[in-house]
Amino acid sequence: MDNFIIVITYLVIGMILKQIPDFKEDAGNVLNLFVIYVSLPALVLLKIPDLVFSKYLLVPTLMPWVMLFLSGVTILFLSKLLKWDRPTTGCLLLLIPMGNTSFLGFPLVEAFFGNQAIPYAVLYDQLGSFLALATYGSIILAIYGTGKITTIAVIKKIILFPPFISLILAFILKPFVYPPIVINILNVLASTLVPVVMIAVGFQLTLFLSKKVISQLGIGLVIKLVAAPLVALFICKLGGLEGEAVQVSIFEAGMPPMISAGALAILANLAPSLAAALVGIGIILSFVTLPILYQLL
């Protein structure tokens, strides 16, 4: 529960800073830019070299991609049905398929399942959520973000996206061992991701949302916090899949929207108020949904 308290504290700090005149309206975007160009690339370079591929861990490896596909298809269907605009669609496509599977996921998996279950959570996060942010996230930002939409423009945005560049570099450097000083620097820079992003989200979070945004927020969080983990549970039951790796995968599927994805959506001007609300309110509601989900496993 400590991580919940820490996240909410950062969120409140951001909301308080918003009331101080010295902080300009674009302060949140400045913080998000720091995350995109410094914190997130550092985390990519730090985590990717530690990946260990194993055939018997297919569920935590494949589950996040199955959830991404199903959530994405659902959002696209609802977007056409409810006639959402492009920024809203892009925002939901970016945030709903990917969960906060590391900062909240790791400690909560440890709290509910024990230390021995952490490797499954790490696999789910690094081969799923983490890679999806750098690949799928890059594509969504390129297509739905600001700027002219052409094939060349999309490809250019993807290959120039700092976390994606870091991902490619990390795979190239995977056979090598970083010097201790480099690891220390990357650790320090990567550790800034959650506090900086959550303060930025708090700075841009508003509790006075329009009825339209509240509707989109409700739909998004129902899909992310309720429908996604229940579908994951159904798929596993249908396939006769059991064991701790399966339970952890279903539990991770029910995590609230990813903090980093929220920062990217806000920076790309993809419905910023909706993105901030999905992250902030999603974390608060997960206090209730995750314990219930655990009881169903």
C-alpha positions as CSV (number, residue, x, y, z in Angstrom):
1,M,0.0,0.0,0.0
2,D,3.0,2.3,0.4
3,N,3.3,2.8,-3.3
4,F,-0.3,3.8,-3.5
5,I,0.3,6.5,-0.9
6,I,3.5,7.6,-2.6
7,V,1.7,8.0,-6.0
8,I,-1.2,9.9,-4.5
9,T,1.3,12.2,-2.6
10,Y,3.0,13.1,-5.9
11,L,-0.4,13.7,-7.5
12,V,-1.4,16.1,-4.7
13,I,2.0,17.9,-4.9
14,G,1.3,18.5,-8.6
15,M,-2.2,19.9,-7.8
16,I,-0.8,22.2,-5.2
17,L,1.9,23.5,-7.5
18,K,-0.8,24.3,-10.1
19,Q,-2.1,26.9,-7.6
20,I,1.2,28.7,-7.3
21,P,1.5,31.6,-9.7
22,D,5.2,31.1,-10.3
23,F,4.4,27.9,-12.2
24,K,3.3,28.7,-15.7
25,E,0.5,26.7,-17.5
26,D,3.0,24.8,-19.6
27,A,5.0,23.5,-16.6
28,G,3.3,20.1,-16.9
29,N,4.5,19.8,-20.5
30,V,8.1,20.7,-19.5
31,L,8.0,17.9,-16.9
32,N,6.6,15.5,-19.4
33,L,9.4,16.4,-21.9
34,F,12.0,15.6,-19.3
35,V,10.4,12.2,-18.8
36,I,10.3,11.4,-22.6
37,Y,13.9,12.6,-23.3
38,V,15.6,11.5,-20.1
39,S,13.7,9.3,-17.5
40,L,12.1,6.8,-19.9
41,P,15.1,6.3,-22.2
42,A,17.2,5.7,-19.1
43,L,14.7,3.1,-17.8
44,V,14.7,1.4,-21.2
45,L,18.5,1.2,-21.3
46,L,18.5,-0.2,-17.8
47,K,15.8,-2.8,-18.1
48,I,16.1,-4.3,-21.6
49,P,19.6,-5.9,-21.2
50,D,18.2,-7.9,-18.2
51,L,15.6,-9.6,-20.3
52,V,15.8,-13.4,-20.1
53,F,13.7,-15.3,-22.6
54,S,12.2,-18.6,-21.5
55,K,9.7,-20.9,-23.4
56,Y,7.8,-22.0,-20.3
57,L,6.7,-18.5,-19.4
58,L,4.4,-17.9,-22.4
59,V,1.4,-16.7,-20.4
60,P,2.9,-13.6,-18.8
61,T,4.7,-13.0,-22.1
62,L,1.7,-13.2,-24.4
63,M,-1.1,-12.0,-22.1
64,P,-0.2,-8.3,-22.3
65,W,-0.2,-8.4,-26.1
66,V,-3.6,-10.3,-26.2
67,M,-5.0,-7.6,-23.8
68,L,-3.5,-4.9,-26.0
69,F,-5.2,-6.3,-29.1
70,L,-8.6,-6.8,-27.5
71,S,-8.6,-3.4,-25.8
72,G,-7.5,-1.7,-29.0
73,V,-10.2,-3.3,-31.1
74,T,-12.8,-2.4,-28.4
75,I,-11.7,1.2,-28.3
76,L,-11.7,1.5,-32.1
77,F,-15.2,0.0,-32.2
78,L,-16.6,2.4,-29.5
79,S,-14.8,5.3,-31.2
80,K,-16.8,4.8,-34.4
81,L,-20.0,3.9,-32.5
82,L,-19.9,7.0,-30.2
83,K,-18.2,9.3,-32.7
84,W,-15.2,10.2,-30.5
85,D,-12.8,12.7,-32.0
86,R,-9.2,11.8,-33.0
87,P,-7.5,13.1,-29.8
88,T,-9.9,11.2,-27.6
89,T,-9.5,8.0,-29.6
90,G,-5.7,8.3,-29.6
91,C,-5.7,9.0,-25.8
92,L,-7.8,5.9,-25.0
93,L,-5.8,3.7,-27.5
94,L,-2.6,4.7,-25.8
95,L,-3.7,4.4,-22.1
96,I,-6.3,1.6,-21.9
97,P,-4.3,-1.3,-23.4
98,M,-1.3,-0.6,-21.2
99,G,-1.3,-0.8,-17.4
100,N,0.9,0.4,-14.5
101,T,2.5,-3.0,-14.3
102,S,5.8,-2.0,-12.7
103,F,5.7,0.8,-10.1
104,L,2.3,-0.4,-8.8
105,G,2.4,-3.9,-10.3
106,F,5.6,-5.2,-8.7
107,P,4.9,-4.2,-5.1
108,L,1.3,-5.3,-5.3
109,V,2.2,-8.6,-6.8
110,E,4.7,-9.1,-3.9
111,A,2.1,-8.0,-1.4
112,F,-0.7,-10.4,-2.7
113,F,1.4,-13.3,-4.0
114,G,4.8,-13.1,-2.3
115,N,8.4,-12.6,-3.5
116,Q,8.5,-15.7,-5.6
117,A,5.9,-14.3,-7.9
118,I,7.9,-11.2,-8.8
119,P,9.7,-12.8,-11.9
120,Y,6.3,-13.3,-13.5
121,A,5.4,-9.7,-13.0
122,V,8.7,-8.5,-14.4
123,L,8.2,-10.7,-17.5
124,Y,4.7,-9.3,-18.0
125,D,6.0,-5.8,-17.7
126,Q,9.2,-5.9,-19.7
127,L,8.1,-8.2,-22.6
128,G,4.6,-6.7,-22.5
129,S,3.8,-3.2,-21.2
130,F,7.4,-1.9,-21.5
131,L,7.9,-3.0,-25.1
132,A,4.4,-2.0,-26.1
133,L,5.0,1.5,-24.9
134,A,8.1,1.9,-27.1
135,T,6.6,0.2,-30.1
136,Y,2.8,0.3,-30.1
137,G,2.9,3.6,-28.2
138,S,5.2,5.1,-30.8
139,I,2.7,4.1,-33.6
140,I,-0.3,5.5,-31.8
141,L,1.5,8.8,-31.1
142,A,2.6,9.1,-34.7
143,I,-0.8,8.5,-36.1
144,Y,-3.0,10.4,-33.6
145,G,-0.5,13.0,-32.4
146,T,-0.3,16.5,-33.8
147,G,1.2,17.0,-37.3
148,K,0.5,15.9,-40.8
149,I,-0.4,12.3,-41.1
150,T,1.5,10.5,-43.9
151,T,3.3,7.2,-44.0
152,I,6.7,9.0,-44.0
153,A,5.6,11.2,-41.2
154,V,4.5,8.2,-39.1
155,I,7.7,6.3,-39.7
156,K,9.8,9.4,-38.9
157,K,8.0,10.0,-35.6
158,I,8.5,6.4,-34.6
159,I,12.2,6.2,-35.3
160,L,12.9,9.6,-33.7
161,F,10.8,8.8,-30.6
162,P,13.5,8.9,-27.8
163,P,12.3,5.7,-25.9
164,F,12.2,3.8,-29.2
165,I,15.7,4.9,-30.0
166,S,16.7,3.7,-26.6
167,L,15.0,0.4,-27.1
168,I,17.0,-0.3,-30.3
169,L,20.2,0.9,-28.6
170,A,19.5,-1.3,-25.5
171,F,19.1,-4.4,-27.7
172,I,22.4,-3.6,-29.5
173,L,24.1,-3.2,-26.1
174,K,22.5,-6.3,-24.6
175,P,25.6,-8.5,-25.0
176,F,27.7,-6.0,-23.1
177,V,28.0,-5.2,-19.4
178,Y,27.5,-1.5,-18.5
179,P,30.3,0.0,-16.3
180,P,29.2,0.6,-12.7
181,I,29.2,4.3,-13.2
182,V,26.8,4.0,-16.2
183,I,24.5,1.8,-14.2
184,N,24.5,4.3,-11.3
185,I,23.7,7.2,-13.7
186,L,20.9,5.2,-15.4
187,N,19.4,4.2,-12.0
188,V,19.3,7.8,-10.8
189,L,17.7,9.1,-14.0
190,A,15.2,6.2,-14.3
191,S,14.2,6.8,-10.7
192,T,12.9,10.3,-11.6
193,L,10.2,8.8,-13.9
194,V,7.4,8.2,-11.5
195,P,7.7,11.3,-9.3
196,V,8.1,13.7,-12.2
197,V,5.3,12.1,-14.3
198,M,2.8,12.0,-11.4
199,I,3.6,15.6,-10.4
200,A,3.0,16.6,-14.0
201,V,-0.3,14.6,-14.0
202,G,-1.4,16.2,-10.8
203,F,-0.5,19.6,-12.3
204,Q,-2.7,18.9,-15.3
205,L,-5.5,17.0,-13.4
206,T,-8.9,18.7,-13.1
207,L,-11.8,17.3,-11.1
208,F,-14.2,19.4,-13.0
209,L,-14.7,17.4,-16.1
210,S,-17.4,17.9,-18.8
211,K,-20.2,15.3,-19.0
212,K,-18.6,14.1,-22.3
213,V,-15.2,13.6,-20.7
214,I,-16.7,11.9,-17.7
215,S,-18.4,9.4,-20.0
216,Q,-15.2,8.7,-21.8
217,L,-13.4,8.4,-18.5
218,G,-15.9,5.9,-17.2
219,I,-15.9,3.8,-20.3
220,G,-12.1,3.7,-20.4
221,L,-11.7,2.7,-16.7
222,V,-14.4,0.1,-16.9
223,I,-12.5,-1.5,-19.8
224,K,-9.1,-1.3,-18.1
225,L,-10.0,-2.1,-14.4
226,V,-12.9,-4.5,-14.9
227,A,-13.4,-5.9,-18.4
228,A,-9.7,-6.6,-19.2
229,P,-8.9,-8.7,-16.2
230,L,-12.2,-10.6,-16.4
231,V,-11.6,-11.4,-20.1
232,A,-8.0,-12.5,-19.1
233,L,-9.5,-14.7,-16.4
234,F,-12.1,-16.2,-18.8
235,I,-9.4,-16.9,-21.5
236,C,-7.2,-18.7,-18.9
237,K,-10.1,-20.7,-17.5
238,L,-11.2,-21.6,-21.0
239,G,-7.7,-22.8,-21.9
240,G,-7.4,-24.7,-18.7
241,L,-4.4,-22.6,-17.7
242,E,-3.5,-22.6,-14.0
243,G,-0.7,-21.8,-11.6
244,E,0.9,-18.7,-10.1
245,A,2.2,-17.4,-13.4
246,V,-1.3,-17.3,-14.8
247,Q,-2.7,-15.6,-11.7
248,V,-0.1,-12.9,-11.7
249,S,-0.7,-12.3,-15.4
250,I,-4.5,-11.8,-14.8
251,F,-3.7,-9.6,-11.8
252,E,-1.4,-7.4,-13.9
253,A,-4.0,-7.2,-16.6
254,G,-6.2,-5.3,-14.1
255,M,-3.6,-2.6,-13.2
256,P,-4.7,1.1,-13.8
257,P,-3.5,3.0,-16.9
258,M,0.2,3.4,-17.3
259,I,1.7,6.6,-15.9
260,S,4.2,7.0,-18.7
261,A,1.5,6.5,-21.3
262,G,-0.4,9.3,-19.7
263,A,2.6,11.6,-19.9
264,L,2.9,10.8,-23.6
265,A,-0.7,11.5,-24.3
266,I,-0.6,14.8,-22.5
267,L,2.6,15.8,-24.3
268,A,1.0,14.9,-27.7
269,N,-2.1,16.9,-26.8
270,L,-4.3,13.8,-27.0
271,A,-7.2,14.9,-24.7
272,P,-4.9,16.0,-21.9
273,S,-7.6,16.4,-19.3
274,L,-8.9,12.9,-20.1
275,A,-5.4,11.4,-20.0
276,A,-4.6,13.0,-16.6
277,A,-8.0,11.8,-15.2
278,L,-7.4,8.2,-16.5
279,V,-4.1,8.0,-14.7
280,G,-5.0,9.8,-11.5
281,I,-8.5,8.5,-10.9
282,G,-7.6,5.1,-12.2
283,I,-5.0,4.7,-9.5
284,I,-7.5,5.7,-6.8
285,L,-10.2,3.3,-8.1
286,S,-7.7,0.4,-8.3
287,F,-7.6,0.5,-4.5
288,V,-11.0,-1.2,-4.7
289,T,-10.8,-3.2,-8.0
290,L,-7.5,-5.0,-7.4
291,P,-8.3,-6.6,-4.1
292,I,-11.7,-7.8,-5.6
293,L,-9.8,-9.2,-8.6
294,Y,-7.4,-11.1,-6.3
295,Q,-10.4,-12.8,-4.6
296,L,-11.6,-14.1,-7.9
297,L,-8.3,-15.8,-8.8
